Amino acid sequence: MSNLELLPDADARLMAETTFDRNVVVLAGAGTGKTTLLVNRLIHALLREPHPLRLTDMLALTFTNKAANEMKARLRDRLHGLLADCEADPGIGGSGGIALEEFKQRYQVSTEHVREKVRIALRDLEKSQIATLHSFAAHVLRLYPLEARVDPHFHEDEGTQFLEAFQDAWDAWLEQELGAQGSAHAQWQDLLSHMGLQEIRSFAFSLCQDQISISELDQQVCAEGSSPAFRKWLQRKQHQVRSLLAQYDRAKPRKIEKLLSLAERVFDRVGYGEPSMSLPLADEEKALVDSIIGKAPVEWDASDFQDARRAVQAAQQLLQVNEVLLGKVLHVLGPFVERVRQGFSAKGWIRFDGLLIRVRDLLRDHPMVREQLKRSYAAIMVDEFQDTDPVQYEILLYLGERPNECGKFWRDIQLMPGKLFIVGDPKQSIYAFRRADIEAFDQVVDKVTHDGGIVCTLLTNFRSDGAILEAVNAVFDRLFIPQANVQPPNVPLAVGRMREPGSGSTGMEICVMANPQGEDEWDAERATRVEAEWLAGWIEEQLLPGSQWIMEKGVRTSLRPGHIAVLLRKFTNAQVYLEALQRHNIPCMADGERHFYRRQEVIDVVNVLRVLDDPTDALALVGILRSSLGGLTDREVMDVMQLGPLDIRQAQKLSAWASSQQSVIQGLFQRLAWLHAQAHRLPIPELLDHLFQQLPLVELAAASNHGEQAVVNVWKLRDLMSEQAAMPSLSFSAWVERLVDSLMTHPSEPEAPLAEETLDAVRVLTIHKAKGLEFPVVILPGLHQKATGLERGAQITFDWISGLYGCTLPPVWNAGQVPLWEKQRIREAAEQRRLLYVGMTRARERLILSGGILPKVGGESFLSLIQGIVEEEVGNPELDIVRVGGVCIPHTVVTPAVLKSWPPPKHHADPEGSGEVMIATPQWDAREIRWQQTS
C-alpha cells in the first residue's frame, strides 16, 4: 500500500493525477501539497500508456517565477529519482511521489520504457513551457508579432518606463493645451472649476491602462446609466428597498426608514431615466443625504439593516453622479491618451498588463493563430488559479478549446476534454487589488464542469501541527459564511502527518495588550508600540538557549531567529516592529518594504552623485559630511561652513580648520573633486566603477544598523543607475536629476531581496508576501488595526462579469461606479477573512495572534472578527483560555505600565532637514551664554 492510499482524500488525489479524458479542477486547501500533485500529474502524463506526452507538448503556468522555478526543480528531482530507480529497480518512490512499480503496474510498461521516457523528459526540461503566464504571453507575442501588431524585439516594462514616458508627454501636452496657442481654453476653464489639475492627471494616467477601451468607456458614460447591467442592478435595489419598507413599516418612521424612502425615490427617478443630480430635494432630505446612517433600531434584523445601509449609501452616491462632466473630461483627454499609448508601443515597450491584453486579443481575433497554438499544447496545467485575473482566464479558455472550433467569446467556447488541469483555492483568493475575481473564478469552474469536467478537493494538510489545524478549522467554520460568487464555505483541513513536536508549545495562542490604567492616549498607534515592544521581548525569551525547540527535517532543533515570521496585514506599521526587534538585538529582515528611495544608504550615494555633478551643492555636501562617509557632528559641520562657501574643489581651505578630522575631510574633498573631474568625461558605468573604488560606500553600509540589507540596497542602486545610464539620450546631469527626483517623490520601489536560505533572521513581511511560504513559528500582530477603506481617488475600474466601467474623478463619478463600489465593498469584507486564513495557515508548529484592546473598535479588524466568534470575552485578564466551537485556545492579556521611552535605533538625520538643525545651533549657543550670565 502506498502512502497516498492512507490519506483521507486519497481517491481525490489519485483521480486528479490520473484523469486524462476529462478536464480537471483541483480545489487545494492550504498546505495540501499541490506542487507535489502537479509534479505527479506531469510524470503521469509523460509515462502513461496509451498516448504519453512529451514535456514540449505541455504548458504549465504558475503565478510567480519563484513557483515556476520550484516546479521545474522538483520535476527534475523526480525524474532523476525515477532514473535511479530504473537502474536499481527498488520500487521505492520519493516523498509524495509515485514509485516506479506503481507506474509499471498501472500502465503495464517495462522498466526500459520508463527509463527511455524519463531520459527524453530530462532532455526536454529546459525547452519546456513551465513559466508564468506573463512570460508565456511574451513568448506568444514574439511568435506572432505581425498579427499582434507589436515590435518583434519589444521590451517588457514593469511600469517604470511608462511612468516616465507619461510624465514627459503630460508636461509637453499640458504646456501646449494651457499655453497661449491652446485651442480648448474654455473647456479647460470649465473642467478646472470642478476639479483639480492633479486629479485630472491621475485620471488620465488611469485611462492609459491597457485593459481600458476608451470607446467602450465613452459609450457607457454617454449612455448615462442605461447599460443592461446597471439597469438590472437598479431593479434589484428597487425591489430590495420596497421589501424592507414593507417589512419595517410604522406610523412614525425613524431615521433609517426615512433614508430608505429617500433611496426609493432616488432609484425610481434614475430608473425613469432622469439624471440623479437634477433630483429636487427638500432641505430635510438634503440633510439626510449627508447624514450618518447610525446604528440599527432594536427590532431591525442585523442582516436587513446591512442591506438597508448599502441601499442608502448607493442612493447617496447616485446623487453625485455627473456623467455629463465626465464626458467632457473624456473628450479632452481621449486623444492625448491614445497618443501616449501608441507612442509608447512604437518605442518597442509593452507593459505587463499589455502582454496579456494583446495575447487575449490575438487569440480572439485571429482564428488561425488560435488553432496553431491549440495544436501546439496537448495539455495545459495552471497553478494558483484563484489569483489569476479574468483576462488570463480568457487566454486559457481559448487555448483549451476543441480543435476546429472558434468561439468568439469565452462563454461560447467548447472545451477539449482532458486538456485543462486547474489548481486553485478560492478560500485563499487575496489578490483583488491585482484584479483577481472570485466570481470569475466560480464562473470558469462552472463552465469546466458544465462541459464534462470534474472537481477534486484536497483537504489533507501536510504543513501544520494538528493543534493549529483544530483551531483554524473552528475559526473559519464560523468566519467563512458561504455566499455565491463572494465566499465559498470552509473545507476543514485534515492532519497529514503525525509529527513529534519540538517542544510542548504548539498550537494557536491569542495575546492582547490591555490598558487597565485608563491611559487617555491609549489608541491604535499606542497599542501598536506597546505590542511591538512586548513581542520583541517575547521573541527574545523564546530564543534563549534551550528555551524552545522545533522539529526541522525530522531533527529536534533549537529555535533560531530564521524560524520565526511576523506577518502583517499591511506594511504601514512594519517599522515599529522592526525597530523593537532591533532594540532587543534580534536579527531581522523586512521583506516587502517599498521605500527604497527613503533608505539612508541610498540617500548618501545620491548625495555623492549630486556633488559630483555640482561641486557647490551645499545641501548635498552637508548631507555627506553628516553621513557615515563624513562622520562629522553638527558643530563640526558649522565650523567647516565658517571657512567659506562649501566647494569640494577648495580642499585647501580646510587647512585652517583646527580639528582632528581635518585630514580625513580634506582627503574626502580631494577624492570627490577628482571624481567630479571625471564625471562629465567618462561613460557613466566607468564612473560608477571609480566611485565605488574611491569611496567606502559598501563598507559603510555593511557597518550600519541594517547591515546586509543596506549593502544589497547599495548594489541595487548601482544596478539601477547602470540600467538608466544605458539610455543614450541621458546626460550625467539629467541622470542625477532623475535620481534626486526619485528621492523627492518616493516612487514605490522595493528594497533589494536578501538570500533567504543563508540569512538567520526573523522575517517581517506582509501576508500577501508570505503566500506559499511556511514557518515553524508565525506571529500575526496588529489584530486591532482596521482594514483599508475603498480607494476614492481618480481611477477607472472594469468589471469582467458585468462589463461595467467605473469612473471616479472627485468629486463626481459615473453611474456604473456605484454598483461596482457596492460589489467591491462586499468582496473586500470577504477577502479580509481570507487574508486572515492565509496568514494563520502559514504556521507549522506555533501560531501567535496578537493585538491591542481599544476603547472603540471602528471598521472590521481581525480582532473584531475573532471577538465575534470567541465564546468568552477576548481581553478579560481573568481568562487563561477562550473557546471557539469547543476548541480551547490559550489566552494572554498583557497589561503594561505606562510605556517607558526608549532610545530609538541610531540613524542618520535626513540631509534635507540638516539646514534647520545648523541654523538652530548658534541660537542654542547664545541662549546658553545668556543663561550662564544670569545664573
ZAMARGU-4260 file (C-alpha; in steps of 0.2 Angstrom, whole numbers, plus 5000, padded with zeros to 4 digits):
<rodrens>
0) 5000/5000/5000 | 5007/5017/4995 | 5007/5032/5007 | 4994/5040/4995 | 4981/5027/5000
5) 4982/5031/5018 | 4976/5049/5016 | 4958/5053/5019 | 4957/5062/5002 | 4967/5048/4993
10) 4954/5045/4980 | 4953/5063/4975 | 4972/5064/4973 | 4973/5049/4963 | 4959/5055/4952
15) 4967/5072/4949 | 4984/5064/4945 | 4977/5051/4933 | 4962/5058/4924 | 4966/5062/4906
20) 4949/5060/4897 | 4941/5075/4906 | 4946/5092/4912 | 4950/5093/4930 | 4948/5107/4943
25) 4958/5104/4959 | 4952/5114/4975 | 4968/5113/4985 | 4967/5119/5003 | 4982/5127/5012
30) 4997/5116/5014 | 4989/5101/5005 | 5004/5098/4993 | 4998/5105/4977 | 5015/5107/4970
35) 5018/5088/4973 | 5002/5084/4965 | 5006/5095/4949 | 5023/5086/4948 | 5015/5069/4949
40) 5002/5074/4936 | 5016/5079/4924 | 5025/5062/4927 | 5009/5053/4924 | 5007/5062/4908
45) 5024/5058/4902 | 5024/5039/4906 | 5006/5034/4904 | 5000/5022/4890 | 4992/5024/4878
50) 4996/5042/4872 | 5010/5048/4883 | 5015/5066/4880 | 5032/5075/4879 | 5036/5090/4890
55) 5037/5101/4875 | 5018/5096/4872 | 5013/5103/4889 | 5010/5120/4896 | 5012/5123/4915
60) 5008/5140/4921 | 5011/5147/4938 | 5008/5164/4947 | 5027/5168/4951 | 5044/5165/4943
65) 5049/5158/4960 | 5034/5145/4959 | 5039/5141/4941 | 5057/5138/4946 | 5052/5127/4961
70) 5041/5116/4950 | 5054/5114/4937 | 5067/5109/4951 | 5055/5097/4959 | 5051/5089/4942
75) 5070/5087/4938 | 5072/5079/4955 | 5058/5067/4952 | 5064/5062/4935 | 5082/5059/4942
80) 5074/5049/4956 | 5065/5038/4943 | 5080/5036/4933 | 5090/5030/4948 | 5075/5018/4952
85) 5076/5011/4934 | 5095/5007/4937 | 5092/4999/4954 | 5073/4995/4952 | 5070/4996/4970
90) 5052/5000/4968 | 5053/5015/4981 | 5046/5032/4977 | 5051/5048/4985 | 5041/5058/4997
95) 5024/5062/4990 | 5030/5054/4973 | 5025/5038/4964 | 5036/5023/4965 | 5042/5015/4949
100) 5032/4999/4952 | 5016/5009/4953 | 5019/5016/4936 | 5024/4999/4928 | 5008/4991/4935
105) 4996/5005/4931 | 5002/5007/4913 | 5008/4989/4910 | 5025/4996/4904 | 5043/4990/4907
110) 5057/4997/4916 | 5066/5001/4900 | 5050/5010/4894 | 5051/5021/4909 | 5069/5024/4908
115) 5068/5030/4890 | 5053/5042/4893 | 5062/5049/4908 | 5078/5052/4898 | 5068/5061/4885
120) 5059/5072/4898 | 5076/5077/4905 | 5082/5082/4888 | 5066/5092/4885 | 5066/5100/4903
125) 5075/5116/4898 | 5064/5118/4882 | 5048/5116/4892 | 5035/5129/4895 | 5035/5129/4914
130) 5033/5148/4917 | 5022/5162/4922 | 5008/5167/4911 | 5016/5184/4908 | 5032/5176/4901
135) 5021/5164/4891 | 5012/5179/4884 | 5028/5187/4879 | 5033/5171/4870 | 5017/5171/4860
140) 5019/5189/4855 | 5036/5186/4849 | 5030/5171/4839 | 5016/5181/4830 | 5022/5200/4831
145) 5014/5204/4814 | 4997/5198/4819 | 4998/5205/4836 | 5005/5222/4829 | 5020/5223/4840
150) 5038/5226/4838 | 5046/5208/4837 | 5060/5215/4848 | 5049/5223/4861 | 5054/5226/4879
155) 5044/5222/4894 | 5040/5236/4906 | 5036/5234/4924 | 5029/5251/4925 | 5044/5262/4927
160) 5047/5266/4909 | 5029/5270/4906 | 5028/5282/4921 | 5042/5292/4914 | 5035/5292/4896
165) 5018/5298/4903 | 5026/5312/4913 | 5036/5319/4899 | 5021/5318/4887 | 5009/5325/4900
170) 5021/5340/4903 | 5023/5344/4885 | 5004/5342/4881 | 4999/5352/4896 | 5010/5366/4891
175) 5003/5366/4874 | 4985/5365/4880 | 4986/5378/4893 | 4998/5389/4884 | 4994/5404/4873
180) 4992/5393/4857 | 4980/5381/4866 | 4963/5379/4857 | 4952/5372/4871 | 4954/5386/4885
185) 4935/5387/4888 | 4934/5368/4890 | 4949/5368/4902 | 4941/5383/4912 | 4925/5373/4914
190) 4934/5357/4920 | 4946/5366/4932 | 4931/5375/4940 | 4925/5357/4946 | 4941/5348/4950
195) 4960/5350/4952 | 4973/5348/4939 | 4982/5334/4949 | 4965/5324/4949 | 4964/5326/4930
200) 4982/5320/4928 | 4978/5304/4939 | 4963/5301/4929 | 4972/5302/4913 | 4986/5290/4919
205) 4972/5278/4924 | 4964/5280/4907 | 4981/5273/4899 | 4978/5256/4907 | 4979/5243/4893
210) 4963/5234/4898 | 4953/5251/4896 | 4944/5253/4880 | 4941/5272/4878 | 4927/5269/4865
215) 4918/5257/4876 | 4920/5268/4891 | 4914/5284/4882 | 4899/5274/4876 | 4894/5269/4894
220) 4897/5286/4901 | 4887/5295/4887 | 4873/5282/4890 | 4871/5289/4907 | 4866/5273/4917
225) 4857/5264/4903 | 4868/5249/4901 | 4859/5232/4904 | 4870/5228/4919 | 4867/5244/4928
230) 4848/5243/4925 | 4847/5225/4932 | 4857/5231/4947 | 4845/5246/4949 | 4830/5235/4948
235) 4837/5223/4962 | 4839/5239/4973 | 4822/5245/4970 | 4814/5228/4975 | 4825/5227/4990
240) 4821/5244/4997 | 4802/5241/4994 | 4803/5225/5003 | 4812/5232/5018 | 4800/5247/5019
245) 4785/5235/5019 | 4793/5224/5032 | 4798/5238/5044 | 4783/5250/5040 | 4777/5261/5055
250) 4766/5276/5058 | 4781/5287/5064 | 4796/5282/5053 | 4813/5284/5061 | 4829/5289/5053
255) 4833/5273/5044 | 4815/5272/5037 | 4816/5290/5031 | 4833/5287/5022 | 4825/5271/5014
260) 4811/5281/5007 | 4823/5294/5000 | 4833/5280/4992 | 4817/5273/4984 | 4814/5290/4977
265) 4831/5291/4970 | 4831/5274/4962 | 4814/5277/4954 | 4819/5293/4947 | 4836/5286/4940
270) 4825/5271/4933 | 4814/5283/4924 | 4830/5290/4915 | 4831/5306/4924 | 4849/5312/4929
275) 4850/5309/4948 | 4859/5326/4951 | 4844/5335/4945 | 4833/5327/4958 | 4824/5341/4968
280) 4827/5338/4987 | 4819/5347/5002 | 4830/5354/5015 | 4826/5340/5027 | 4830/5327/5013
285) 4847/5336/5009 | 4852/5334/5027 | 4848/5316/5027 | 4858/5313/5012 | 4874/5320/5021
290) 4870/5311/5037 | 4877/5296/5045 | 4866/5281/5045 | 4869/5276/5063 | 4865/5260/5072
295) 4851/5248/5069 | 4835/5251/5079 | 4831/5237/5091 | 4818/5227/5081 | 4828/5228/5065
300) 4837/5212/5060 | 4856/5214/5058 | 4856/5207/5040 | 4842/5218/5035 | 4850/5233/5042
305) 4866/5230/5032 | 4855/5228/5016 | 4847/5245/5021 | 4863/5253/5024 | 4870/5248/5007
310) 4855/5254/4998 | 4855/5271/5007 | 4874/5273/5003 | 4870/5268/4985 | 4857/5281/4984
315) 4868/5294/4991 | 4882/5290/4979 | 4869/5291/4964 | 4866/5309/4969 | 4884/5313/4965
320) 4884/5305/4948 | 4889/5318/4934 | 4891/5309/4918 | 4890/5325/4908 | 4905/5332/4916
325) 4914/5315/4914 | 4910/5315/4896 | 4918/5332/4894 | 4934/5325/4903 | 4935/5310/4891
330) 4933/5322/4876 | 4948/5332/4881 | 4959/5318/4887 | 4954/5304/4874 | 4966/5310/4860
335) 4980/5313/4872 | 4979/5295/4880 | 4978/5287/4863 | 4994/5296/4858 | 5003/5291/4873
340) 4998/5273/4871 | 5003/5272/4853 | 5020/5282/4856 | 5025/5270/4870 | 5021/5255/4859
345) 5030/5262/4844 | 5046/5264/4855 | 5045/5245/4857 | 5039/5244/4875 | 5024/5233/4882
350) 5018/5234/4900 | 5015/5218/4909 | 4996/5220/4908 | 4998/5224/4890 | 5006/5207/4887
355) 4990/5198/4892 | 4978/5210/4883 | 4987/5208/4867 | 4988/5189/4868 | 4969/5188/4873
360) 4965/5199/4858 | 4977/5189/4846 | 4968/5173/4851 | 4951/5180/4850 | 4953/5189/4833
365) 4965/5178/4824 | 4957/5160/4822 | 4972/5153/4813 | 4984/5159/4826 | 4972/5151/4839
370) 4971/5135/4830 | 4990/5134/4829 | 4993/5137/4847 | 4979/5125/4852 | 4988/5111/4842
375) 5005/5116/4850 | 4999/5111/4868 | 4990/5094/4871 | 4989/5098/4890 | 4988/5114/4900
380) 4991/5115/4919 | 4988/5131/4929 | 4993/5134/4947 | 4985/5147/4959 | 4970/5149/4948
385) 4961/5159/4961 | 4974/5173/4960 | 4973/5174/4941 | 4964/5189/4933 | 4949/5187/4921
390) 4960/5191/4905 | 4971/5176/4909 | 4955/5165/4911 | 4950/5170/4893 | 4968/5166/4887
395) 4967/5149/4895 | 4949/5145/4889 | 4954/5150/4871 | 4969/5138/4872 | 4958/5124/4879
400) 4945/5125/4865 | 4941/5110/4854 | 4951/5109/4838 | 4942/5117/4823 | 4931/5127/4834
405) 4932/5146/4836 | 4920/5153/4849 | 4921/5172/4848 | 4918/5175/4867 | 4924/5164/4882
410) 4906/5159/4886 | 4904/5152/4868 | 4920/5141/4869 | 4918/5122/4868 | 4932/5114/4879
415) 4943/5100/4874 | 4940/5085/4886 | 4956/5081/4896 | 4966/5097/4891 | 4964/5108/4906
420) 4971/5104/4923 | 4967/5119/4935 | 4973/5120/4953 | 4966/5134/4965 | 4958/5138/4981
425) 4945/5151/4982 | 4947/5152/5001 | 4965/5159/4998 | 4960/5172/4985 | 4968/5188/4992
430) 4973/5197/4976 | 4958/5208/4972 | 4970/5223/4970 | 4978/5214/4955 | 4961/5211/4948
435) 4959/5193/4954 | 4940/5190/4954 | 4932/5176/4964 | 4916/5177/4954 | 4925/5175/4938
440) 4934/5160/4946 | 4917/5152/4950 | 4911/5155/4933 | 4926/5147/4924 | 4925/5132/4936
445) 4906/5131/4932 | 4910/5131/4914 | 4923/5117/4915 | 4911/5106/4925 | 4896/5110/4913
450) 4907/5104/4899 | 4910/5087/4907 | 4925/5092/4919 | 4927/5085/4937 | 4931/5094/4953
455) 4944/5086/4965 | 4945/5093/4983 | 4961/5091/4993 | 4959/5093/5012 | 4975/5084/5019
460) 4987/5097/5026 | 5005/5092/5027 | 5011/5108/5034 | 5003/5112/5051 | 5003/5104/5068
465) 4986/5096/5072 | 4983/5108/5086 | 4984/5123/5074 | 4973/5114/5061 | 4960/5111/5075
470) 4959/5130/5079 | 4960/5135/5061 | 4945/5124/5057 | 4935/5130/5072 | 4938/5148/5067
475) 4934/5148/5049 | 4919/5136/5051 | 4912/5152/5058 | 4920/5166/5049 | 4918/5159/5031
480) 4899/5162/5028 | 4895/5155/5011 | 4889/5167/4998 | 4888/5164/4980 | 4901/5172/4970
485) 4908/5180/4986 | 4914/5167/4998 | 4915/5148/4997 | 4911/5138/5013 | 4926/5132/5024
490) 4933/5115/5020 | 4940/5108/5036 | 4958/5103/5034 | 4964/5085/5040 | 4981/5082/5048
495) 4993/5075/5035 | 5007/5070/5046 | 5008/5064/5064 | 5023/5074/5069 | 5033/5074/5085
500) 5033/5092/5091 | 5049/5101/5095 | 5043/5106/5112 | 5027/5107/5122 | 5022/5124/5115
505) 5012/5120/5099 | 4995/5127/5093 | 4987/5144/5092 | 4988/5157/5106 | 4979/5174/5107
510) 4989/5188/5116 | 4981/5205/5118 | 4988/5222/5125 | 4976/5230/5138 | 4976/5247/5146
515) 4968/5244/5164 | 4976/5261/5170 | 4964/5270/5159 | 4978/5280/5149 | 4970/5294/5139
520) 4982/5291/5125 | 4978/5273/5123 | 4974/5272/5104 | 4978/5261/5089 | 4995/5269/5087
525) 5000/5267/5106 | 4994/5249/5107 | 5005/5245/5092 | 5020/5252/5100 | 5017/5243/5116
530) 5013/5227/5106 | 5029/5228/5096 | 5039/5230/5112 | 5031/5216/5121 | 5033/5204/5105
535) 5051/5208/5104 | 5054/5204/5122 | 5044/5188/5120 | 5054/5183/5105 | 5070/5186/5114
540) 5064/5175/5128 | 5060/5161/5115 | 5077/5162/5108 | 5086/5159/5124 | 5097/5143/5123
545) 5087/5128/5127 | 5071/5138/5129 | 5061/5132/5113 | 5064/5118/5101 | 5056/5114/5084
550) 5057/5099/5073 | 5066/5103/5057 | 5068/5089/5044 | 5064/5076/5057 | 5078/5083/5069
555) 5075/5092/5085 | 5082/5109/5083 | 5084/5124/5095 | 5073/5138/5089 | 5083/5151/5079
560) 5078/5169/5073 | 5075/5162/5055 | 5062/5150/5061 | 5050/5165/5066 | 5040/5176/5054
565) 5030/5191/5058 | 5016/5193/5046 | 5007/5210/5044 | 4990/5214/5036 | 4999/5229/5028
570) 5016/5236/5029 | 5012/5253/5035 | 5017/5249/5053 | 5032/5237/5049 | 5045/5250/5055
575) 5038/5249/5073 | 5040/5231/5074 | 5057/5231/5066 | 5064/5245/5077 | 5058/5235/5093
580) 5067/5219/5086 | 5082/5229/5084 | 5082/5237/5101 | 5082/5219/5108 | 5097/5214/5096
585) 5086/5202/5087 | 5092/5199/5069 | 5078/5203/5057 | 5074/5207/5039 | 5060/5216/5031
590) 5053/5208/5015 | 5040/5220/5006 | 5047/5237/5011 | 5044/5248/4996 | 5053/5264/5002
595) 5069/5260/4994 | 5072/5279/4990 | 5070/5283/5008 | 5084/5272/5014 | 5099/5282/5022
600) 5112/5272/5012 | 5103/5276/4996 | 5102/5295/5000 | 5120/5295/5005 | 5125/5288/4987
605) 5114/5301/4978 | 5121/5315/4989 | 5138/5310/4982 | 5132/5310/4964 | 5125/5327/4967
610) 5141/5335/4972 | 5150/5326/4958 | 5138/5335/4946 | 5138/5351/4955 | 5153/5353/4967
615) 5145/5368/4976 | 5129/5359/4980 | 5129/5364/4999 | 5114/5354/5004 | 5121/5338/4997
620) 5138/5341/5004 | 5131/5344/5021 | 5122/5328/5020 | 5139/5319/5015 | 5148/5327/5030
625) 5134/5322/5042 | 5133/5304/5035 | 5144/5290/5040 | 5156/5295/5025 | 5160/5311/5033
630) 5156/5307/5051 | 5155/5325/5057 | 5144/5332/5071 | 5133/5347/5068 | 5145/5358/5077
635) 5159/5352/5066 | 5149/5355/5050 | 5146/5373/5056 | 5165/5375/5059 | 5168/5369/5041
640) 5155/5381/5034 | 5163/5396/5043 | 5178/5393/5032 | 5169/5399/5017 | 5156/5393/5004
645) 5156/5374/5003 | 5165/5368/4987 | 5174/5351/4985 | 5187/5359/4974 | 5193/5370/4988
650) 5200/5357/4999 | 5215/5368/5004 | 5203/5379/5014 | 5202/5365/5027 | 5220/5368/5031
655) 5214/5382/5043 | 5202/5371/5052 | 5210/5365/5069 | 5201/5348/5071 | 5207/5330/5072
660) 5195/5327/5057 | 5204/5340/5046 | 5215/5327/5036 | 5201/5315/5034 | 5188/5328/5027
665) 5202/5336/5016 | 5206/5319/5009 | 5187/5316/5006 | 5186/5333/4997 | 5201/5328/4986
670) 5193/5312/4981 | 5176/5320/4977 | 5185/5333/4967 | 5194/5320/4957 | 5178/5311/4954
675) 5170/5327/4949 | 5183/5330/4935 | 5179/5313/4928 | 5160/5314/4929 | 5157/5323/4913
680) 5171/5314/4904 | 5169/5296/4907 | 5155/5284/4902 | 5143/5283/4917 | 5147/5264/4920
685) 5165/5268/4921 | 5162/5282/4933 | 5152/5271/4944 | 5167/5259/4945 | 5179/5273/4950
690) 5166/5279/4963 | 5165/5263/4972 | 5184/5261/4971 | 5187/5278/4978 | 5174/5279/4992
695) 5170/5265/5005 | 5151/5266/5002 | 5148/5247/5003 | 5159/5245/5018 | 5150/5259/5027
700) 5133/5252/5023 | 5139/5235/5030 | 5143/5243/5046 | 5126/5252/5048 | 5112/5245/5058
705) 5104/5237/5043 | 5120/5228/5038 | 5117/5216/5024 | 5101/5224/5019 | 5110/5241/5017
710) 5124/5233/5007 | 5112/5224/4994 | 5102/5241/4993 | 5118/5250/4988 | 5122/5236/4975
715) 5104/5238/4969 | 5105/5256/4967 | 5121/5254/4957 | 5112/5241/4945 | 5098/5254/4943
720) 5110/5268/4939 | 5118/5257/4926 | 5102/5252/4918 | 5097/5271/4917 | 5114/5275/4911
725) 5111/5264/4896 | 5099/5277/4889 | 5110/5286/4875 | 5100/5302/4877 | 5103/5304/4895
730) 5117/5316/4901 | 5126/5314/4918 | 5116/5330/4925 | 5100/5323/4919 | 5104/5306/4926
735) 5107/5314/4943 | 5092/5325/4942 | 5081/5309/4939 | 5089/5301/4955 | 5085/5317/4965
740) 5068/5317/4959 | 5066/5299/4965 | 5071/5305/4982 | 5059/5318/4982 | 5044/5309/4975
745) 5047/5292/4984 | 5041/5280/4970 | 5036/5263/4976 | 5052/5253/4974 | 5055/5238/4984
750) 5072/5235/4993 | 5084/5223/4987 | 5080/5205/4992 | 5092/5195/5003 | 5096/5177/5001
755) 5083/5169/5012 | 5091/5152/5014 | 5108/5160/5021 | 5100/5173/5032 | 5096/5168/5050
760) 5084/5182/5055 | 5066/5185/5060 | 5056/5188/5044 | 5044/5203/5044 | 5033/5203/5029
765) 5015/5205/5023 | 5003/5191/5022 | 5002/5193/5004 | 5021/5191/5003 | 5020/5175/5014
770) 5008/5167/5002 | 5015/5149/4998 | 5028/5150/5012 | 5028/5142/5029 | 5037/5145/5045
775) 5039/5135/5061 | 5033/5150/5072 | 5021/5163/5064 | 5016/5179/5073 | 5001/5189/5067
780) 5002/5206/5075 | 4991/5221/5074 | 4974/5212/5076 | 4967/5229/5081 | 4972/5238/5065
785) 4957/5242/5053 | 4956/5237/5035 | 4960/5250/5022 | 4944/5258/5015 | 4939/5259/4997
790) 4950/5270/4986 | 4940/5285/4981 | 4954/5294/4971 | 4954/5297/4952 | 4953/5280/4944
795) 4944/5269/4932 | 4939/5251/4935 | 4932/5237/4924 | 4921/5223/4930 | 4924/5207/4919
800) 4907/5199/4923 | 4895/5213/4920 | 4906/5223/4908 | 4903/5239/4918 | 4916/5253/4919
805) 4918/5263/4935 | 4924/5281/4933 | 4929/5291/4948 | 4935/5309/4946 | 4932/5318/4963
810) 4920/5325/4967 | 4910/5315/4954 | 4908/5298/4946 | 4898/5289/4933 | 4883/5278/4937
815) 4892/5262/4934 | 4904/5266/4948 | 4890/5264/4961 | 4886/5246/4959 | 4905/5242/4957
820) 4908/5251/4974 | 4895/5240/4982 | 4902/5225/4974 | 4919/5229/4980 | 4914/5233/4997
825) 4906/5216/4999 | 4921/5207/4992 | 4933/5217/5002 | 4925/5211/5018 | 4925/5193/5012
830) 4943/5195/5007 | 4949/5201/5024 | 4943/5185/5031 | 4953/5175/5018 | 4968/5186/5022
835) 4967/5180/5040 | 4965/5162/5034 | 4981/5163/5023 | 4991/5171/5037 | 4985/5158/5050
840) 4989/5143/5039 | 5007/5148/5036 | 5012/5141/5053 | 5019/5124/5056 | 5020/5122/5075
845) 5016/5138/5084 | 5004/5152/5079 | 5003/5168/5089 | 4988/5181/5086 | 4992/5197/5095
850) 4984/5215/5095 | 4978/5228/5107 | 4961/5230/5116 | 4955/5248/5111 | 4941/5258/5119
855) 4932/5260/5102 | 4934/5247/5088 | 4929/5255/5071 | 4928/5246/5055 | 4931/5227/5053
860) 4948/5222/5061 | 4955/5205/5063 | 4952/5207/5081 | 4933/5211/5079 | 4932/5195/5068
865) 4940/5185/5082 | 4929/5193/5096 | 4913/5189/5086 | 4916/5170/5086 | 4925/5168/5103
870) 4913/5162/5116 | 4921/5172/5130 | 4927/5190/5131 | 4944/5192/5122 | 4954/5204/5134
875) 4947/5198/5150 | 4963/5196/5161 | 4955/5183/5172 | 4954/5171/5157 | 4968/5159/5153
880) 4959/5151/5139 | 4945/5156/5127 | 4935/5144/5116 | 4929/5143/5098 | 4917/5129/5095
885) 4924/5119/5109 | 4942/5121/5104 | 4952/5129/5119 | 4964/5142/5114 | 4977/5149/5126
890) 4973/5167/5130 | 4986/5180/5137 | 4982/5198/5142 | 4997/5210/5144 | 4994/5225/5155
895) 5009/5236/5153 | 5013/5250/5164 | 5014/5267/5156 | 5025/5264/5141 | 5043/5270/5145
900) 5053/5279/5132 | 5067/5270/5125 | 5081/5277/5113 | 5077/5274/5095 | 5089/5265/5084
905) 5103/5275/5079 | 5101/5283/5062 | 5107/5297/5052 | 5097/5313/5051 | 5088/5317/5035
910) 5100/5328/5025 | 5086/5339/5019 | 5082/5343/5037 | 5100/5347/5041 | 5099/5365/5037
915) 5086/5369/5051 | 5097/5360/5063 | 5113/5370/5059 | 5103/5386/5059 | 5097/5382/5077
920) 5114/5378/5083 | 5120/5396/5086 | 5104/5401/5094 | 5106/5387/5107 | 5124/5393/5110
925) 5118/5411/5113 | 5104/5405/5124 | 5117/5395/5134 | 5128/5410/5136 | 5114/5421/5142
930) 5109/5408/5155 | 5127/5407/5162 | 5127/5426/5163 | 5111/5427/5173 | 5115/5412/5185
</rodrens>
